[in-house]
C-alpha cells in the first residue's frame, strides 16, 4: 500500500516521524473499519445516482471496498501509521486496487463529516447491544426475585438495620434502576441516529448530493440540519458516557452490597466460584473479585466522561484535531460497560441466597419499631407521641438486652396504656412486611404484582 499522504500536495517537507506517530489514530480507530466501508459504499452509490461520478466508477468502488472488508476481516490488511487513520488507510488501499476510480470516492465529503458518520454508526450498533445486555441483567434480577419469593431480609438506612423487607423487593429496586438506564440508552440512540454526512469540512458541499438518499441507505431516520454543528458535535458521545456513568454507578452500588453480603459477617449470599478467586497466602479466602472489579471500573467510566467533556469544553467551531481524543474514552466506555453488564447478568443469576441468615438478621436491630409506632397511631396516639413511646421502649430493650418481640405485655404497658395484647400481631416480621401493601411497598402480594409487571416489560 502506498504510504504517501493523500493530503500532501500543500507540503514541501515530510512529516516528522514522531509527529506522524503522535498524531496518528489508526491504532485505535481501526475498529471503525466496518462502519467506514459501509458509509463509503452508501456515499459512492449516491454520487453515482446523482451523476457526480460515472456508474462504472461506483461499481469499481463498491467491489473494491467489499474486497478490502474481506482483507481486514481475514487479518491480511496492512494498517499504516503514516496514513494516520482508518479513513485514509482504506482510501489509499482502494486507489491502489482500482486506480483513479478510487480517488473519486472522496468527492463531496470531508474526513470531518466522514468520521462523524463512522462514530455515529458505531455507537448506534453498540447502543443496541448494550441495551440487550441491560435487559439480560434485568431478567437475572427478576429470576432471583421469583426464586426467592417470601425471603425476608433487613432493609438498611445508613447501613443500619431499619425495617424488614423482602429480598425480592431489594432485587426489584435494581431492576427499576436498570429500567431507567435502558431508557437513557434508548434516548441516546435517538440523538445518535442522525446522519452528519454531507456537511463537508464545515460548510456543506458544492456538489448536488442527496443526503436523504444516503440516510435511507444507512437507515438513519433524519439528517443533521447545520453543517457547522454536524462536524463539531459530540453531544451524542457525551450523552452515552454520561448515561454509562449512571449505569456503572448503579452496578457499583450493587457490587458494594454483594461484597458485603458475601462476607462471613453477613452470609446473606454465596457467589458462584466462577466469579471469585482465592488468596495467594490465605487458603480459606474466597474473594468477590468480579463485583470488586466492576466497582473499580466505575471510576474509569467516570474518567472517560470527564476526559471527553474536557476535550470539548473550549473548542471553537467547527472541527479541531482535539476531537481525535473522543474515540479512546468512548471505545473504553463501550467495552467496560458491555463487559460489566455481561458478567453481572451471569453472576446474579448464579448467586445463591441464604434465607435463614437473612431472616435472622431481619429480626435484629429493633427492625419492627416503626410498626409499634404505627400500631399506637391506630390506637389514637399522635405519631410524634407514638414515636417517643417507641423510642423509650427501644432504650429499655437496649438496657435489658432484649429485642422488641421479646417484651411482655406488662413491659409494654409501662410505656403506654393503649397497648393491648393485639400488639403481638403487629410486630412479627411477616406482619411488618405484609402491612406495607401500597404501590411500591414490600408486601408479598405487592412484590408478586411488580414481578409480573416487570416480566411484561411495563
N, C-alpha and C positions, 0 to 999 in steps of 0.2 A: 504494500500500500504506500502511495506517495505520502511523504511527511511534510510537503510544502504547505505553508499556511494558506488557507483559502481566502484570507483577507490581506495577504502580504503585499499587494500592489502599492500601497501607500508608503511602505517602509524601505529603507535603504540598508539597514543593518539587521542581522538575525537577532532573535530574542535570546537574551542571556539564558543559559541552560537552567540555572537555579530559578530565575524568574519564570521560565517555562513550567518548571515543576511546581513552583509555588502557586501559580495562577490556574493550573490545570484542575479540572474536576472529574476527569474520566474515571479515576479510581473509585469514586462513589456514585456518580450519576450514570454509570453504565447499566445500572439496574433499570433505567428508563427505556432500554432499547426497544422493548415491545411496543410501548406507547409511542415512541418516536417514529417507528416504522409505520404503525397504524395511522398516525396523524399525517405522515408524509404521503401515504397512499391516498388518503382522502383529499389532501391538498392537490396532488397531481391529477387525480380524477376530476376535480373541479376546474383546474387550469385547462384541461382538455375540453371539458364541456363548454367552457366559456370561449374556446378558440384562442386562448392565450398561448398555448404551446400545441404542436401537432399531435394528432392522435397516436401516431406511431411512437412518438417520444413517451407518451403516457404509458403505452403498453410496455415499452422497454424499462421504464422507471419502476412500474409495479412489479414486473417479473424480477428485475434486479433487486428490489427491496425484499421481496419474498425469499430470494436466494440468500441474501445477507442475514435475514432472520434465521434461516436454516443453519448458516455458518455459526452464528452466535450461540444458538441452542445446542449445536454439536460441539462447541468449545474450540473451534478452529479459527475463530476471528481474532485478528491481531489488533488489540486495542493499543493506541499510541498516545503517550503523554504529550507529544509535540502537537497533536491535533486537538488538544485541550479538553474536549467534552464529547459526549455521546453523539451529539448532532453532527459535529464536524467529522468524527470518525466514520459514521455511516455515510455521510455525503461524499467524503473522499473515496471510500471503497466503492460506492455506487458509480462515480465517474470513472474510476479505474476499470470497472467491469463493463460499462455500457458506453463510455465516451461522452461526447458532447451532450447527449440527451440527459445524462445525469446532472450536468451543470445547469440545466434549465429548471430543475426541481425547486430551487430556492426563489424562483420568480414570485414576486408578490408577497413575500413573507420575510421576517427577520428572525434571528435567533431569539430575540426578546419575546415575540409572541409564540415562537415555537416551544421554548422551554416552559412558558406559562401554560401552554396546552398540555405538554407532557406531564407536568406535575399534577394538573387537574385530572387528567386521565388516570394517572397512577393512584392518586389519593381516592378518586371515585371508586376504583376497584377495591382498594384496601378498606374503605369505609363499609362496603357491603360485607366483606369478610369479617371485619371486626364486629359488626352488628350481629352476625351469625354466632360468633364466639360469645358475645354478651348473652344471647338467647340460650346458648348451651349452659352457661353458668346459672342463668335464671332457672332452667329446667332442673339442674342439680339441687338448687335450693328448694324447689317445690318437692323434689323427690325426698329430701331429708325431712321436710315438714310433714309429708304424708307418712313416711316410715316411722316417725316418732310422735304421732298424734297422742296427746294426753301427757307427754313427758313434761314435768314441771321443773323449773329452774329459778334461781334468784334473778330478778331484774336489778340492775345497778344504776345508781347515780353517784357521781364522784368516786366510782369504783367501790362503793359501799353498798351492802345489801339494802335494797329499797322495798320492793314488793315482789311477790311470786308472779311468774308469768309462764306461759308455755314456751318450750324450746321451739316449737313450730312457729310461734309468733315472732320469735327472735330471727329465725331464718327468713321469714317473710319481710322483715324490716330491710334486710339486704336486697331482697327481691324488689322492693319499692325503689331503693337507691339505683339499682341497675336498670329499672324501667325508665327512670329519668335519664340515666346515662345513654340508654338506647335512643331516647327521644332527642338528646343533644346530637348524637351521631347522625340521626336521620335529618335533623335540621341543617347540620353542617353539610351533608350531602347535597341539599337543595342549593346552597350557595356555592358549592364546589362545581356543581354540574352546569356550568355556563361556559360557552365557547369563547376563548380570547383570540383565537387565530384569525388573522385579518387586520389586526391592529398595527401590523408592521413594527418598525422600530419604536414608534411613539405616536405617529400622526396618521396612520392608515396607509393606504397604497394607491398609486395612480392607475393600477390595472383594474379592469372591470370584474372583480372577483364576486363570487356568490357565497357569502358567509353562511347563509341559511342552508344552502345545499351541503356545505361541509358539516354543519351542525347536525343535519339529518343523517349523514353518513356515519358520524361518530356518536350518534344517539344523545346529543345534547338538546334539551328542551328549549333552550334560548341562547342568544349570543350577547356578549357584553356590548354596552352602548357608548363607551367612551374609550378611545384608543390610548390616551394617556394612562387612564386608570387600569386598562386591560393588562398592560405590560408591567405596571408597578405595584399591582395589588397582590398581596399575600395574606389578606384577611382570612381566606379560607384555610390556609395552613395554620395561622394563629388560632383560629376558632377550633380547629382539630386538636391542636396542642393544649388549648385551654380545656376542652371537653375531656381530653385524655388525662389531664392533671386531676380533674374532679373524679374521674373514674378510678384512677390509681389511688387517690385519697380514700375512696370507699374500700378498695381492696386492701389498703394498708390498715385501715381500721379493723377490717375483718381479720387480717393477718395477726394483728395485736391480740385480738380475742382468742384466736386459735392457739397462739403461742401460750397465752395464759391458761386456757382451758386444758391444754395437754400437759401442763406441769403436774408433778406429783402432789403439789399442794391443792390444786383444783380437781384433777382427774375427771373432768367433765367429758372429754372426748379422747379418742385414740386415733391418731392419724396413721394411715397405712405406711408400712415400712418403705414402700416405693417412693414416698415423698419425704423421707427423713434420712439422716446419716448418723453414724456413731462418732465417738471421740477417739482420738489417736492414743489417749492415755487412760481414759476412764471407761472401762468396758461396760458399765451399766447404762451409759448415756444413750438416749435416743433424741437427737436434736431435730427440731422442726425447721429444717433448712429452707424449704420452699416458701412458707409464709414469711420467714425472716428475709429471704432474698427479695420477695415481692415488696415487702415493707421498705427495704433498702433501695430498690429500683424506682420507687416512687420519687425519690429525690432527683434522679437523673431526668425523669419526665418533667418535673417542675423546672429543672435547669434548662431543658430544651425550650420550654415556653419562654423563660426569661431571656435566653440567648436570641431567640427569634424576635421577640419584642424589642430587644436592644439593637439588633441589626436594623430594624425598620424605623426606629424612633426618630431619626434625623435625616432621612433620605428625601432629597428634593425629587420632584417628578422629572423624568419618568424612571427608566431603568438605570441602575447603578451596579457596578461589579460586586458591591457588598452583598447583593441579593443571591450571589452564588452560595453564600453561607446559609441559605434557607434549607438546603437539602439534607445535610447531615443531621441536624436536630429533628427534622421531620421524619427521615428514614428511621432514626434511632427510636423515636417515639412510637412509630408504627410497629417496629419489631418488638419493642418492650411490651407494649400493650397486648399485642397478639399472643406473645409467649406467656404473659402473666395470666390472661384470661383462659387460655387453653389448659394450662397446668392447674389452675384453680378449679375449673369445672370438673376435672378428673379427681382432684384431691377431695373436694367437698362431697362428691358422690360416694367415694370410698370411705369416708370418715365414719367411725363407729362412736355411738353415744353411750354414755354410762348413766342410765336413768336413775338408778338408786342413789348414786352420789349427787346428782343434780337435785333430786328431791330433798335429800338430807340437807344440802346447802340452802335450798329454798326455804326450809323451815327455821333456819337460824337467823340471828340478827334482827329479831323483832319484826319480821317482814310483814306480819298482818296487823301492825299497829294502826295503820290507816283505816283498816276495816273496823277496828274498835271505835275510832272516831266517827266513822260513817254510821255505825250502829247507834251511837249516842245522839247523833243528829236526828236519826229516825225516831228516837225517843223524845224529841222535842228540845234538846240542848243546842244552843247556837254553836256553830262549828268552832269558833275561836275558844269557847269554853271547853268544848269536847277535846280540842287539841291539847289544852292544858291538862285535862284529866289524864289523857293517854300519856302525855309526857311524864307525869308523876308516876304512873303505873310502870312505865319503862325504867325510870330511875329506881323504883322499888325492885324490879326484876334484876337490874344490874347489881344492886346492893345485896341481893339474896341469891344470886347465882341461879336465876330461873329465867325461863322464856315465857312469852305471853300465853301459849296454850297450857302451860303448867299451873297457872294461877287458879285457885279455888274460887267459888262464888263468894265466900266470905272475904277473901282477899280483894276481889273486885269491888265488893260493896264499900270498902273503906275509901275508895276513890269517887264513887258515885252511887247514890241510892237508886238511880234509874236503871242500873244494870241488873238484869234478871238472868235466870238460868238459860234463857234462849241465846245468850251471847255465844255459847259454845258452838252453835250452828253457824256463826259468822266468822269464826277465827281459824277454821281449818284451811289448809292450802287450797283444797278443791273449791270450797265456798268462795274464798278470796278471788281465785282465778275466774270462776264462772259468773261471779257477780258483775264482772266488767264486760257487759254484753252490748254496749253501744257500738256503733260503727267504728271500727279501728281498734276495738278492745281485744283483750287477750282471752276472753271466754272461749271454751272449746267449740261451741256451735258457731261463734263468730269466725274463729280461725278456719274451721271447715269451709265456711262460705267463702272466705278470702282465698283459700287454696283453689276452690272451684273456679272462682273468678280469675285467678292468675292463670289457671290452665286454659281458660277460654281466651286469654290474651287481652282482656279488657283492662 
